[in-house]
């Protein structure tokens, strides 16, 4: 990087020993090493923060693009909802749950036989009444 050869480094070392003396030279070298470590940490932190900033800018641009797409979709949805008239919306009727008849699956015989013995369940179908009466009569025999 600085294009310094061995002879030049050797010459700088001898001058440092003459100027600083052998007692202060180790302290100065430790201080220079600490400064280099701090500089490296600062450089790495700066690189990391710049990288994060670049990623944040990229994410910000992506979010802005998606927000513009959402605004376009919102305008289309508003236009669609304005075009719907009250006659086009069917009247919704709500029925109580007990009025619904649910067909029993084909392989439910085992479950039905066991549920019939529970007093909290009341299943209404032609097969279930036969099973219930048969099952209750079996229970009464025991």
C-alpha positions as CSV (number, residue, x, y, z in Angstrom):
1,X,0.0,0.0,0.0
2,X,2.7,2.5,1.0
3,X,5.4,0.6,-1.0
4,X,7.8,0.6,2.0
5,X,10.7,-1.9,1.8
6,X,12.5,-3.8,4.6
7,X,15.5,-1.4,4.6
8,X,13.2,1.6,5.2
9,X,11.3,-0.1,8.0
10,X,14.6,-1.0,9.6
11,X,15.8,2.6,9.3
12,X,12.5,3.9,10.9
13,X,12.9,1.4,13.8
14,X,16.5,2.6,14.6
15,X,15.3,6.2,14.5
16,X,12.4,5.3,16.8
17,X,14.8,3.6,19.3
18,X,17.1,6.6,19.2
19,X,14.3,9.2,19.6
20,X,12.1,7.3,22.1
21,X,14.6,5.1,23.8
22,X,14.2,1.5,24.7
23,X,12.0,2.2,27.7
24,X,9.3,4.2,25.9
25,X,9.3,2.3,22.6
26,X,7.1,-0.7,23.9
27,X,4.5,1.8,25.3
28,X,4.4,3.7,22.0
29,X,4.1,0.5,20.0
30,X,1.1,-0.6,22.3
31,X,-0.5,2.8,21.8
32,X,-0.1,2.5,18.0
33,X,-1.6,-1.0,18.1
34,X,-4.6,0.3,20.1
35,X,-5.1,3.1,17.7
36,X,-4.9,0.7,14.8
37,X,-7.5,-1.6,16.5
38,X,-9.8,1.3,17.1
39,X,-9.4,2.5,13.5
40,X,-10.3,-1.0,12.2
41,X,-13.3,-1.2,14.5
42,X,-14.4,2.2,13.3
43,X,-13.9,1.2,9.7
44,X,-15.9,-2.0,10.1
45,X,-18.7,-0.1,11.9
46,X,-18.8,2.4,9.1
47,X,-18.9,-0.3,6.5
48,X,-21.7,-2.1,8.3
49,X,-23.8,1.0,8.8
50,X,-23.4,2.0,5.1
51,X,-24.4,-1.6,4.1
52,X,-27.5,-1.4,6.3
53,X,-28.3,2.1,5.0
54,X,-28.1,0.8,1.4
55,X,-30.4,-2.2,2.3
56,X,-32.8,0.1,4.0
57,X,-32.9,2.4,1.0
58,X,-33.6,-0.6,-1.3
59,X,-36.3,-1.8,1.0
60,X,-37.8,1.7,1.1
61,X,-38.0,1.8,-2.7
62,X,-39.6,-1.7,-2.7
63,X,-42.2,-0.6,-0.1
64,X,-42.9,2.6,-2.0
65,X,-43.5,0.6,-5.2
66,X,-45.8,-1.8,-3.4
67,X,-47.7,1.1,-1.9
68,X,-48.3,2.6,-5.3
69,X,-49.6,-0.8,-6.5
70,X,-51.9,-0.9,-3.5
71,X,-53.2,2.6,-4.2
72,X,-54.0,1.6,-7.7
73,X,-55.8,-1.5,-6.5
74,X,-57.7,0.6,-3.9
75,X,-58.9,2.9,-6.7
76,X,-60.0,0.0,-8.8
77,X,-61.8,-1.6,-5.8
78,X,-63.5,1.7,-5.0
79,X,-64.7,2.0,-8.6
80,X,-66.0,-1.5,-8.6
81,X,-67.9,-1.0,-5.4
82,X,-69.4,2.2,-6.6
83,X,-70.7,0.3,-9.7
84,X,-72.5,-2.3,-7.7
85,X,-76.1,-1.5,-7.1
86,X,-78.4,-2.6,-4.3
87,X,-80.4,-4.8,-6.6
88,X,-77.3,-6.8,-7.5
89,X,-76.6,-7.8,-3.9
90,X,-78.8,-10.7,-3.0
91,X,-80.7,-10.6,0.3
92,X,-79.0,-12.8,2.8
93,X,-81.1,-14.9,5.1
94,X,-79.9,-16.4,8.3
95,X,-81.3,-19.6,9.7
96,X,-80.9,-21.0,13.2
97,X,-78.4,-23.8,13.4
98,X,-81.0,-26.4,14.5
99,X,-82.8,-26.1,11.1
100,X,-79.8,-27.4,9.2
101,X,-79.8,-31.1,8.3
102,X,-76.3,-32.5,7.9
103,X,-75.9,-35.7,6.0
104,X,-74.1,-38.5,7.9
105,X,-71.0,-39.8,6.2
106,X,-71.1,-43.4,4.9
107,X,-68.5,-44.8,7.3
108,X,-70.0,-43.2,10.5
109,X,-71.8,-46.3,11.8
110,X,-69.2,-46.9,14.5
111,X,-69.3,-43.3,15.7
112,X,-73.1,-43.2,15.6
113,X,-73.4,-46.4,17.6
114,X,-71.2,-44.9,20.4
115,X,-72.8,-41.4,20.3
116,X,-76.3,-42.9,20.6
117,X,-75.4,-44.1,24.1
118,X,-74.6,-40.5,25.2
119,X,-77.7,-38.7,26.4
120,X,-76.4,-35.3,25.2
121,X,-76.5,-36.3,21.5
122,X,-79.7,-36.6,19.6
123,X,-79.2,-37.6,16.0
124,X,-82.3,-37.7,13.8
125,X,-82.3,-40.1,10.8
126,X,-84.0,-43.3,9.9
127,X,-80.9,-45.4,10.6
128,X,-80.0,-43.6,13.7
129,X,-83.4,-44.2,15.4
130,X,-83.0,-47.9,14.7
131,X,-79.5,-47.9,16.1
132,X,-80.6,-45.8,19.1
133,X,-83.5,-48.0,20.0
134,X,-81.4,-51.1,19.5
135,X,-78.5,-49.7,21.5
136,X,-80.7,-48.5,24.3
137,X,-82.4,-51.9,24.5
138,X,-78.9,-53.5,24.7
139,X,-77.9,-51.1,27.5
140,X,-81.1,-51.9,29.4
141,X,-80.4,-55.6,29.3
142,X,-77.0,-55.1,31.1
